Amino acid sequence: MRDKLNDPARLQLIREAIANIESFMQGTNSPEAFEGNKILCHAVAYNLQCIGEGVYRLSKEFISSHTDIDWDEIEGLRHVLVHDYYMVNMRTLWNIIQKDLPNFKHYIQAL
């Protein structure tokens, strides 16, 4: 059973996780620096997991009315981070943070 948070509250939690990632990543300018900092990697992975969980718990009505985002891909990343964490490639997380997160942030902030 899903808890009683509504879509706006979930979106706010997603925004907060994005802000956490941005804050944590300040001063990290290369994938090597990111990969070399295990605490940073784990903190970022946890917040990506939180984003995925928030997406997973958004209402079906909300998801179906906002088709510009590949919600399944975000939810799928959460599943990998939670269930297949031993297979997570930090370079892939770096690329997600650099390439995908800014666009997702822009979209989420506009909602």
Secondary structure, DSSP 8 states (H G I E B T S, - for coil): ---S--HHHHHHHHHHHHHHHHHHHTT--SHHHHHT-HHHHHHHHHHHHHHHHHHHTS-HHHHHH-TTS-HHHHHHHHHHHHHSGGG--HHHHHHIIIIIHHHHHHHHHH-
